[in-house]
Amino acid sequence: MSLQTPRPSPGKKILCMSLLLASSFALHAATTDKTAAPAPADSAPPFWQDPSSLPAEILPRVNQGLFTALAQMESGFVAVGERGQIALSSDGKNWKQAEAVPTRATLTSVTAIGMQLWAVGHDGVIVYSADAGQHWQLQRSDPLKKSEAAGRSGRAASQGAPLLSVLFLDVNTGFAVGGYCQFLGTRDGGKTWTPIDLKALVEHPASGKVAASKNADKPLVFSKEQLALEDEADPHLNSIVATSDGSLLIAAERGTVYRSTDHGEHWQKLKLPYDGSMFGAIGFEGKHVLVFGLRGHVYESRNLGDEWSEVKTGTSLSLLGGRGLANGGAILSGANGLLLLRKSASEAFQILTDASAGSISAALPVGDAQDLVIAAENGVSRFVPQ
């Protein structure tokens, strides 16, 4: 089925899940005379300040901003987006802005465990709420400082780059991934975040355990030589998810995924039948996973990537967000107001469009109804499929 979509609205940019190469690098402040005397201690602050350390501004129409991610709580929904904006709603229709969010960096992903929330974003920012989003505190930031912007010597490639996905297995154990192979872990609810060297944890599976793809003759696992990615030595890690049996999957660029069956202690690097980037993933029951991304490509596996099957979507628009439903169902969202809905794993995806939304980064069902809450380029809203 072909998809007729409206022309993208002018002046807008693709959502943060497509901003895989975007880093929140610090802007250069005005140069000063190195020979000049130091400014007095009580002098005014410089014109530019790092947005990661500034509080989010209070806006009059918060639900009309650019939002990049959604999570569902017992009390309703939370949406995060540009300039540190966080919006809360009990019904997906009426939204209020969370006050005193301690960052102005764009937020790209949010997750909930009970009343506890974690959101991640640009400049390596991680913020936390213990009360369903009413109050927030900054757990981490790693901006590119002005003094370090001119050269890369002595700093990590990921410094100043965005975190793109956050996952918590319980209230203590969590992971965050992002640009330039950023991979962080915590075992104390985010009080401390420790960098994880993913490449050092990658190992080959036992001989003969990885089957050939149904859709391509390419091997699913890189050889030892291919593990050195040459010009992609620090690949972007776009999404991390868990399945019901505790397995972990990371969707990355260049048709690459990583999997772990021991709670992240060791990883295997797999190759999809498609070389394009996967922007997101969904974990289902057992080892059932689905990945989605560039140009409407979707692949599904029931054995955590030993075999992949292509899922037809009927669109070539890029897919930016996804959420699993019961019985293997899924909601996928993407560019130009695209929504794909299947109610179970045995059904095909149905194409829906919300032309007013712009590019849609995330969608969640409202209870047992057919309504969806969407986070998009033109705000957060309730969508009723026709």
Secondary structure as GFF3:
##gff-version 3
##sequence-region A 1 386
A	DSSP	three_ten_helix	16	18	.	.	.	ID=ss1
A	DSSP	three_ten_helix	51	53	.	.	.	ID=ss2
A	DSSP	three_ten_helix	62	64	.	.	.	ID=ss3
A	DSSP	beta_strand	67	73	.	.	.	ID=ss4
A	DSSP	beta_strand	76	81	.	.	.	ID=ss5
A	DSSP	three_ten_helix	82	84	.	.	.	ID=ss6
A	DSSP	beta_strand	86	89	.	.	.	ID=ss7
A	DSSP	beta_strand	96	97	.	.	.	ID=ss8
A	DSSP	beta_strand	107	113	.	.	.	ID=ss9
A	DSSP	beta_strand	116	121	.	.	.	ID=ss10
A	DSSP	three_ten_helix	122	124	.	.	.	ID=ss11
A	DSSP	beta_strand	126	129	.	.	.	ID=ss12
A	DSSP	beta_strand	137	140	.	.	.	ID=ss13
A	DSSP	three_ten_helix	146	148	.	.	.	ID=ss14
A	DSSP	beta_strand	163	168	.	.	.	ID=ss15
A	DSSP	beta_strand	174	178	.	.	.	ID=ss16
A	DSSP	three_ten_helix	179	181	.	.	.	ID=ss17
A	DSSP	beta_strand	182	186	.	.	.	ID=ss18
A	DSSP	beta_strand	194	195	.	.	.	ID=ss19
A	DSSP	alpha_helix	198	201	.	.	.	ID=ss20
A	DSSP	three_ten_helix	230	232	.	.	.	ID=ss21
A	DSSP	beta_strand	237	242	.	.	.	ID=ss22
A	DSSP	beta_strand	248	252	.	.	.	ID=ss23
A	DSSP	beta_strand	256	260	.	.	.	ID=ss24
A	DSSP	beta_strand	268	271	.	.	.	ID=ss25
A	DSSP	beta_strand	278	283	.	.	.	ID=ss26
A	DSSP	beta_strand	289	293	.	.	.	ID=ss27
A	DSSP	three_ten_helix	294	296	.	.	.	ID=ss28
A	DSSP	beta_strand	298	301	.	.	.	ID=ss29
A	DSSP	beta_strand	309	310	.	.	.	ID=ss30
A	DSSP	beta_strand	319	324	.	.	.	ID=ss31
A	DSSP	three_ten_helix	326	328	.	.	.	ID=ss32
A	DSSP	beta_strand	330	334	.	.	.	ID=ss33
A	DSSP	three_ten_helix	335	337	.	.	.	ID=ss34
A	DSSP	beta_strand	338	342	.	.	.	ID=ss35
A	DSSP	beta_strand	350	353	.	.	.	ID=ss36
A	DSSP	three_ten_helix	355	357	.	.	.	ID=ss37
A	DSSP	beta_strand	360	365	.	.	.	ID=ss38
A	DSSP	beta_strand	372	376	.	.	.	ID=ss39
A	DSSP	beta_strand	379	383	.	.	.	ID=ss40
###
